[in-house]
């Protein structure tokens, strides 16, 4: 019988001096989280490097990693050694001039369970992602792992209810969202506070309306004028925080998810049963003309 109580860990971290240092520190955090009983461990968005998308610079394409590749092989060894599922958010090199903002899911035996490619790509001051990333072509989906069926969306995807909905409809019991989000120096702190509140509120609605667990992991620290606000969290199916991270400090955040309790909750609040799929055609239009 599938395990019903799952412990997940979010690795809220900061930019470091080199990719090799990041790998070393992350492997140590994975060892520590596994020692505390974590079954599924998730990194922040683009965890191997600084958030380089602040400018358009072709040289940054050298940071991209193939999937599978040397980096994923090192983490696959750790997944197998500790018997944990790993979600790694990577700058994926798919072909010369073709890259994605991706997440690779490594199962507890070290095999690649799946790859998700970020579907919504932002283009804002300090977040020049359209220069680097082709839109994802994986669609929204979930994967079976040793510890349950999980889904992944990435950062900008979090603002679109369709992302979480379709992921949940594919059976995700826990949705993970690696993120790199914060306030930029050219904007007032008061605006960053409003944006942070909106960021949390939007994702709370995903947990509630889909009756599932939801985990968002963000980075901390200031990089070239952008202050990432940390605040990683895990939500239950009521949208309540099981655990929440600091705005400034690195951390391993642990949360227990009871999949049996989630199923009981869905029996009381059967949102999937009552969906009016016959009336949702306009969602496929760019704008519903009157």
N, C-alpha and C positions, 0 to 999 in steps of 0.2 A: 504494500500500500504506500502511496506517495506521502512523503513527510508533510505534515500540515503546519508545523510551527517552524518558521524560518527566521534566522537572525541575519540581518543585512548590515553592511558597514559602508559608510561614505567616507572617502578620503579627501577632506577639505585641505588643500595645500596651497602653496605659493610658488611663484617662479623661482628657479634656482640657477646657479652659475653655468650649468652645462646639462645636456641631455643625459650624460652618463651619471651625473649626480642625481638627477631626477629618478632615473631607473633604480639606482642604489637605494635611495630613500624610500621609494614606493615599494620596492620588494621588501624592505624592512617593515614598512607599515602593513603590508599584506601578511607577513609572518605574525606581526603583533595582533592584527585583527582576527586572524585564524585562531591564534592562541586564546582569544576571548570568545571563541565559539561562532564567529561569523561564517555563514554559508555562502553568501553572495557579497562581493566587494566591488564597488564602483568608484572610478576616478572622476575628477572634474573634466570639463571640456578641454581638449587639446593639452593634456596634462604634461606632455613631454617638454614643452617649451614655454617661453613667454607667450602672451597673446599677441602674435605678430601682425594681426590683421588691421592694426591701427593705421598703416600706410600701404600703398601699393608699390611693392618692391619685388621684381622677378627673382631676386636672389633667395628669397624666403622659400621658393619651391624646393630648394635643396633640403629643407627640413622634412619633406614628406617621406613617409615610410610605406613600403608595400605590405599588403595583407594577403596571405601570410608573409612573414619576412623575419629578419634577424631579431627585431624587437619583440614581435609577438611570440617567437619561439622561446625567448628568455622568460616571458611571463607564462607561457604555456607550461614550462617546467615547474614554475611556482604553483600554478593551479593544480597540477598533478601531485606535487609534493605535499601540499596542504589539504588537498581534497576540497577545493573551493571553486566557485564560479567567479570569473573575473569579467568585468565590463570596462574596457579600455577605450577612451575617447582619443582618436588619432587623426592627424593630417595624413590622409591616405593618398599615396601615389599609385594611380591606376595605369597610367601610360604617360609618355612625354607630353606635357601640356594639359594633362587631364588629371585633376585631383578632386578629392571630396573631403568634407568634414564628416568623419565616420566614427562608428563605435563597433568594436569587435567583441563578440561574446565568446569567452573561452569556458568550456564546460569543465567539470571537476576532474575529468580524466586528461585534460590538456588539449582536447580537440576543439576545433572551431565550430561552435554551435550555430553561429550566424554573424552577419555583418549588416548593420543599419547605416544608411547614408542620409545625412541631414537633408530634409526635403525643402524646408523654407530657408532661404538664404538672404540675410539682411544686407542692406547697404546704407549705412549711416555714418556721420562723422565719428572717426575712431573705431568703426566696425566695418571695414572695407572688404567684406567677405565675398562679394560677387566677383572680385578680381581673382580670388584664389580657388573658389569651390564651385564645381558644377552642381546643379541641383540633384538631389538624390534620386535614384531610380529603383530603390528597393521597395517602395511603398511603406505603409505603416503595418507592422506585423509583430508577432510574438514568437518566441522559441521555447521549446521544451528543454529544460536542463535537469540536472540531478535533483535540484531543490525546488522545482516548480516551473511554471510557464511564465516567462517574463518578457516585457517589451521595453524598448528604448526609443525615446525621442531626444532631440538635442536642441537646447537653448531656444533659438527663435521659434522653433516648433511649439514651444510651450504656450505661445499666445493664441494658438489656433485650437479651438475645441475639437475640431475634426481629427487632429493628430492623436489626442488621447482617446477619443471615442473609437476610432477605427482600430487602434492598438488594443483597446479593451475588447472590442468585438472579435478580435482574433484570439481571444482567450487569455490575455495578459492578466495575471493575478497581482503583479507588482509592476508598475511603470517607473523606469528610471530616466532621469533627465540630467545628464551632464551639462554644465553651464559655465559660461564666462561672462558675467554681467556686472556692471557697476556704473559709477558716475564719472563723466569726463570733466576735465579741469575747466573747460570753457562754459560749463553750465553751473548754476548755483546749487549748493548742497540741498536747499529746500526742494528743488526739482528731483534730485536723486532720491530723496526720502519718499516723495510721491511715487516715483517709479518703482522703488523697492516694495512699497505697499501693494502696488498693482501687480507686481511680479508674484508676490506671495498669494494674493487673493485669486488671481487667475488660475493658479495651479491647485489651490484648495478646491475650486469648483470642479476640476478634473477628477479628484478623488471622490467627491460627493456624487457627481452625476454618473460616474461609472462604477461606483460601489467597489473600489479597489484601493490597494495601498499605492502610494505615490512617493517617490524619493527624488529630490533635487539636490545636486551637489555643485557648489560654486567655488571659485578660487578666492583667495584673500590677497591683500597687499596692493601697493600702488606701482603701476608700470607705465612709465612715460606719460604721466598725467591722468591716467585712468585708475580710479580707486575701486577695486572690486570689493563688493560688500559681503562676501562670505554668506553667512546666514543660511547655510545648507539645512535641509530639514527632511523628515519623513512624516508623512500624513497617514492617518487611518482613513477608513471609508466614510467617516463623518467629517473629514477635513480637519481633524484635530491633530496638532503636532505631537508625535510620539517623542521626538528628539529634535533639538534645534541647535545649530552651531553659532559660535561667536561671529561678529562682523570682522574681526581682525586676526584671530589666532588660527593656526593650523590645528587640525583635530582629526581623530578617528571617531566618527559618530556611529553608534550601534543602536539598532532598533529591532524589536521582535515583532514579527508579522504572523498572525494566526489565520491561516487560510480557511480553516473550518469556521471560525467566527465570521469571516468575510462571506462565506457561502450562506450562513444563517441570516446575515444581514440582507443579502440579496433576495432571500425568500420573503422578507418583510417589506422591502422596498424594491419591487421588481421593475426597475426602470427599463430593462431590456425587453421585458414582456410587453410593456405598454407603449413602446415606440410606434409612431405612425409612419412606417416606412413608405406607405402609399402617398404621403403628403410632402415628402422631403425633396422632390425633384428640383426646386429652385436652388438648393444648396450647390448644385453643379453649375450654376450660372455665375459669371463674374459679378453681375449686379442684376437683381430681379426687376426687370422693366415692368412698369405698371401699364 
